[in-house]
Amino acid sequence: MFNKKTIRDVDFKDKRVLVRVDFNVPMKEGAVSDDTRIRAAIPTIQYLLDKGAAVILCSHLGRPKGGPDMAFTLRPVAEYLGKLMGMDVKFAEDCVGPAAEKAAKELKFGEILLLENTRFHPEEEKNDLELAKQMASTADIYVNDAFGTAHRAHSSTEGVARYLPGVAGFLMEKEIKYLGEAVANPKRPFVAILGGAKISDKIGVIKNLLAKADVILIGGGMANTFFKAQGYPVADSLVEEEALETARELLKSGNTKLRLPVDVAIGDKFDAESQKKIIQAGPVPEGWRILDIGPDTVEAYGKVIKTAGTVVWNGPMGVFEFPKFAEGTFAIAREIAASNAVSVIGGGESVSAVQKSGVADKITHISTGGGASLEMLEGLELPGLAALQDK
């Protein structure tokens, strides 16, 4: 499955290395509020330093509109990384141009430099090759360790690899190994658990997994659309009207593999203080909405998870931000953690749910990529990965 060169295949002594990391981390009042992605990049950075390289890091942060916006500066991330690594991390005010070139040239072997947000240049998202060429000009080798952006063809993810020999970092390798293997060569039974709000985001994933998984367990807002497609009134529940026909087709093609909740938790408003009732799957009373899976569903899904050889989970089972309606999501996380399956949690809110449920250390692999992990599960080629050198 993984046929790309990695950093193990290259001699980095006295080399300048441009490393695309995924430091698109949550920030609160100008400070890092979740360092998962920063910590995930450290093994690759440390390896390069140990091998005698000068390490130049680049990343995007957030979605600045049309140019530099200091609300999205990476400077606090440089300081944070420095604390984690116990060393000074230098910072350049731009990712290309005089500031970046000067900082890169002055960087000594064994030192780290973080460049400013790549998206301060609107050309980055257009995969502008002139921008990529400028980024590449400061280094001898390119390492992509940003799995979270590997599904995007941008100047810093795909373009740069046209001008420098590109290899994968440890995180990229690990992500592809677990996510790729889970789908291509799973230990059976292979159980997929899909939640979150929308079916439309996951149509490709469901279709791909219907061909590969033994069972697909559905939860979250997407279950409501399936219920409505079956003809049940779901009152004020979130439904994707435009996906009803797709839902009917998926129910038809996945008749034995696709499992829907047998009971649900409903609330009388979309609010943490909402009243809560458990009802069997079926018509929802007027003025109420489905906000979580119920205890019978947790028990039924738990039995399936217990027998699994591989479990891939993407998307929460309910509105887990509201404590009253977090039980389904947290219970499924505990079931996965207690199983003997190879467990892969695919990005986004599922990661946050697993961490909040306190069982993250019992999961085989927690992905750092939301959209990238979905595209991987869908069986699509990731441009940032395809651009790297083959073994």
N, C-alpha and C positions, 0 to 999 in steps of 0.2 A: 504493500500500500504506500509506504513512505519511501519514495525513491529519490529524494532531494539530498544534495550535499548539506551537511550541517557544519557547525563550527569545529567539530572534531576533525574534519577533513582538511583543515587549512592551517598553515604555520603563520601565527600572528606576530612573531617577534619583530619589533621595530616597524610595525605597520599601523597606519592610521585607519581606523575602522568606523564607518558610518553605520550606526545601529538604529533601525526604525523600531521604537518601542511603543507600547500603547499606554501613554500616561494621561489618557482622557478620563481623569478621575473626578469623582464628586468633590466639589469645593463648597465650603460654607464660610462666608465673610472673609474671603481671600486666603483660607487655609484648607489643607487637604482633610476631607472628612471620612474618606474610606481609602486605605492604602493598598487594597488587595492587588491591584494591577502593578503598582510600583514594586511591591515585594516579589511578585511573580517574575519580574524582569531581572532581579538581582543575580540569580545563578549564572545567566549569560554574561552580564556585565563583569562579575567577579572572575569568571573563567578567562575573559579577554584580557583583563588586567594582569592576572596571574601569568598569562602567556606573553606578556611584554608589549601589549598594544596600547596605543593612545585611543581612547574611546569617545567618539562624538555621537551623542544621542539626539534623535529628532522625534517629534511627536506632534499630534494635533491636540487641542483641548477645546471642547464645546463647539459652538457654531457661530464664530464671529461673522458679522455681515459685511462683506465687501472690503475688508482691510483690517489693519491693526485695531484691537479693542482691548484695553488693558484689563478689563474684567476677565479676560481669558489668557492672561500672561502665564507662562510656565515658570516664572521666577520662584514662586513659593514651592513648586515641585522640586526645583533644583536644591533648595535649602533642605527640604524634607528628605530627599534621597541622600544628601550629604550626612544628615543625622543618622539615617538607617545604616549607612555604610561606614560611618566613623571617619569620613574624610571630606576634604573640600571639593565640592562639585562646582566647576566654573560655569558661567552663564553668558551666552551671547545674545545681544539685543535683537537679532534677526536670524533667520535660518539660511539666508544666502546674502551675497553682497559683502562690502568691506568689513562690517562688524563680525560676520561669521568667518570670513577668510582669515582675518587677523587672529581671532581667538583660536581657530583650528591650527594655524601655523605655529602659534606660541605654545600650544598644548604639548606637554612632555609625555613620553611613554610612561604608562602607569597612572596617568591622570584621566579625569572625566570632564567632559564639556557637554552641557545641555543647550541645544539651540532653541530659540524662541519658536512659538507656535507656527507650524507649517501652514495653517489655514489663515494666517495674517496675509497670505498671498492668495487671492481668489483663483489664480491659475492652478493651484495645488489640486483642487477637486476636478479640474478639467484634464488632469494628467498632462499638463503642459511640459513638453520635452525640454524646452529651454530652461525652465525652472529646475527640472530633474538634473539636467547637465550641470547647472551651477551647484546644486547640492552635492553631486558626485565629485565635483572638482577638488573638494577638500580631503578626499580619502582614497585609499588603495583598494579596499574591500568593502562590500555592503553585506550587512547581516539584517535579515528581517525577523524580528521576534514579536511582531505586533499582530497576533492572530485576530484580535478584535477588529482590525481594519483590512484583513486579507481578502475580504470579498469586494473591496473597492479598488478600482484601477486609478490610483492617484499618483502624482509626481513622486511622492516619497515612498510609495508602496510598490508600484510597478515600473514607473518611468526610470527611476535610479538604476534598477537592475539591467537597463539597456546599456549603461555606461560603465558599470563596475561589475566584477564577478560577484554574484549574489548567492548567499547560503542561508540556511535556517538556523535560528537560535534554539536553545533548549526548550523554551516555552512553545514555540511554533511546532517543533518536533513532537512534543508531548500531546498537544492539542490534536494534531492530525492523527497521531497514533491511537489515542483513545476514541475520539469521535469517529475517525475514519474506520478503525477496526470494528467499533461497535456496530456500524451499519454494514460494512463489507463482509465481515467474518465474525459474527457474534457467537458467543457461547449461548446455547439454547436451553430452555425457551427464551426468546427475545421479546421483552415487554417494553413497549413505548408508552409513556404517560404524557399526554398533551393537554395543556390548560391555557390560561390567558384569555383575553377578551375576544379576539377575532379569529374566525375560521379563515378569512381571506389572506391573512398573513401566513397561514400554515397549509394552504391547499396543496402546494408542491410537496411539503413535508409529509402530509397525510398520505398522498398518493404514493410517494416513494416508500414510505414505511408499510403501507398496506401490502406491498409486494415482498417486503423483507421481514417484518415483525410477525410474531405468532399472535400477539394480542396488542390492541391499542386501547388504553384507558383514557376516557375523555372527561375533563372537568373544566372549571372556570366558566367565564362568560360564553365561550364557544359552545358549551353544552346546550345553552338556551336556544341557540339557532337550530341545533339538531332537534330539540324538543318541538319547536314550532314547525320544523319541516315534517315532523311526524303527525302534526295536526293538533298538538296541545296548545290551548291558550296559555300564554306565559305572563299575562298582565303587564306590569311595568318593568319586567326584566330586560336587560340589555340584549338586543337582537340585531343581527346584521341582515336586514330585509333583502339586500341585493345578493346575499350568499345562500338564500334558502334553496334555490334550485341545485346549487353545488352540493349543499348538505344532503339533499335527497339522493343525488347521484352517489355520493360517498357512502351513504347508508346502504344503498342497493349493492354497490360493489364490495363493500366491506362487511356484509351482513353478519358473518360469524366472528370476525376479528375485532370489529369496532364495538366497544362497550360504553354505554352511557350510565350516568348515575341512576341508582334505584330510589334514592331519596335525596332531598335537598334542604338546606337551611334558607328560609326566606325572611326578609325584613320589610317593615312597612315604610321605610324611606332609605335613601342612600346616605347613611350616616352612621358614625360609630355608636351613637346612642339609640339606634333603631331598635324596635322590639324584634324578637327572634322567635321563629317557630320552625319545627321540623315537619315536613310533609312528604308523602310518597311522591315519586316522580309522576307528573300528570298535570292536570289543570291547576294553575296558580290563582288564588283568590284575588279579586279586583283590588287594586291599590297596593299590592305586595310585589316583591321582586326577589328573584333567586340571587343569593349572595355567597353561597358556599355549597359544598357537597355535604350530605348528612352522614350520621354514624353507620347506617347499614351499608352505604357505599364504601366508606372507609374499610369496613370489615370485608366486604366482597373484593375490593381492590387489593386489600392486604393479603388475602388468600392467594391471589394471582402473583403478587410480588414475591411472596415466600418461596414459590416454586421456580422463580426466574433464574436464568444463568446470566443474563445481561438486562439491565434496566437503563433506559435513556429517558430523562425527564426534562421537559421544556414547558414552562408556563405554570403559574399557581392554580390551585383548585378553587379559589374564591378570592374575595376582597380581603386578603390577609393583613392589610394595613389597619383594618378594624378588628381589635382583639376578639370581639364576639364571633367574627366570621373568618377567623384564622385557623380554627381547629382542623378543618379538612386538610388544608395545605400542610400544617405542621405534623398531623398524624401520618400523612403519606410520606413526608420526609423521614419520620421515625421508622416507618415500615421498611423503607428502602435501606436505611442505615442498619436495621436489624437483620436484613436478608444476607445471604451469602453471594449475592449476585455481583458481577462487575458493574458498578454504578457510575453513570456519567450524567452530570447535571449540565444542561446546555444553556449557559448564559442568561443574562437579563435578570428578571424578577425572581426566577427560580433560585438563583444563587443567593440572593438576599434572603429568601424564604428559608433556605437550608441553613444559612448562618444564624438567622434569628431563632430557628428551632433547636439550635445547639448541637446538631449532629454532623456538622461539616467535616470533622476529623474522621468520620466513619464512611465517607464517600470516596470511591476510588479516584474520581477525577471531576473537578469543578471547573468548567470552562470559563475563560475570561471574555469570550466573545459572544454578544447577543446575536446580531444579524449574521455574523460569520458562522456561528455554530448552526443556526437554522439552515443556511445555504449548504453547509456540509451534510446535514441530515437529509437535505433535499437531493443530495447527490450531484450538486453543481460544482463546476471548476472554480476555484478561487484565484483571481488574477494575481494577487500578491504572492501566492504560493507558486503558481504556474511559471512566474518570471524567474524563479531561482534555478540554479544549475542542477541538472540531473547528476546522479551518482555515476 
